Amino acid sequence: MSTPTTPDVPRPDALQGDGLGCHSGREQMLAAAQAAGKSDTLAQYAQDYPLPEGAGPHDQPQSMCPAFGSLRVGLRMRRTDTILSGSACCVYGLTFTSHFYGARRSVGYVPFNSETLVTGKLFEDIRDAVYAKADPEKLDALIIINLCVPTASGVPLQLLPREINGVRIIGIDVPGFGVPTHAEAKDVLAGAMLKFARAEAEAGPVSRPRAGVADRPTVTLVGEMFPADPVGIGMMLEPMGLAAGPVVPTREWRELYAALDCAAVAAIHPFYTASVREFTAAGRPIVASAPVGHDGTEAWLQAVGQACNVAQARIDAAKNKWLPAIRGALARTPIKGRVTVSGYEGSELLVARLLIESGAEVPYVGSACPKTPWSAPDLEWLTARGVQVQYRASLEQDIAAIREFKPDLAIGTTPVVQAAKQATIPALYFTNLISARPLMGPAGAGSLAQVINAAIGNKARFDTMREFFGNTGDGDRAGVWEKQPVMRPEFRAETRRQVIKLMKKRKAEEMV
Ligand code: SF4
């Protein structure tokens, strides 16, 4: 797709190349953004969301448009609106996906063309939209997200007013060439909001939480999790005289203050680097890993208790209350079979721990998220049990693991599940079927067995289907046919001949 240009308007650097989408070339977009004044933002992203050393333009996990993570966080907050600035095709995809996931509210959009981009008019248009939208009767915050092209073109959201009539204006750059996954894009927005809220709290009194101030010291939980998990975590904290605080990303602006006002922060999902930076700046200790399974819960209760200066006797009381229940639940609901795990949500290592404690053999865990200190205990626990852990896993690595380990069940993202099922290996979607269950404490200990054992038991159905369908619909037979497909290998040979001829011609022209 190309953006129309007027003859006298130069084509912006961000629109050079073969288009203006994800396919335009990461390096080219990065260079354009740096030249356009976004070097600091991109350097911070490179530090917060690192790619492996020597990674090339395509060496990043395949996942949906990263900006979806930020968009979703904003859409789930009360009294918060979001405006996107980017190419129409990106905005179409992002709004489609958000409504598919039940956004139930409008997403604002400021369109652009080459002229408004180059002349700075796009920024003026964004500012007009922000002023038009900032109604304090309806909103606490207004989020503006620069997608790839406006980021690469240096649209300066930082020049927007900080507040309009009491409505906070949060402008963030979330380019696919700077933020590797949509998981980390959640952190971009959560971190930006925590930073803003921290400055407000330091400057003077702020709103109380809707449910009032907790009567016990709280532990803020970082990472979107199944709704029953924060409740279960709260029950486990109770014998230590602690309570579960808000979950970050929060559902409301005022929860940000309560999140910052905690005794400790539990980095349940380990990729929230920018958010952790804000909590650290606020003087809060950070606890790694999560209360999953017996060993995970034991270590986590100890770490949280120590971080909150709880007496060892009370920590032991919590352990004595909950660990036998977890052990019992694990023993009652065993999982038998070999399972590979891959996903992009950041909880993959936790799920693998739970599976192993339930009796499953887990040879491989792939996560699209990077290695951080907050998954270090999980990495250590898993590698001690011979599990191959792959951070920043690519689709190819996940599928290679399935080929190598021939699991009884593959847990993964859509393309991984598709590849496994094609190979008659039962497979489950991580997001829909694993993340939609409790994982923590006693509730989590028995929650995976039913769905996983049922899926493993389906192997015979895949074999029957394979036998019945054979290679129907494979390769050249794919698509809708009204008659028996007739293979035409000569067409393929002819196309190949023409492509080779074209490439030779291009090469010759390049040499002239
Ligand atoms: S905003 Fe998202 S969909 Fe659009 S080009 Fe960037 S990564 Fe691709």
Residues whose N, C-alpha, C, O or C-beta is under 5 A from the ligand:
A	BS01	SF4	L20 G21 C22 C65 P66 C90 L147 C148 G176
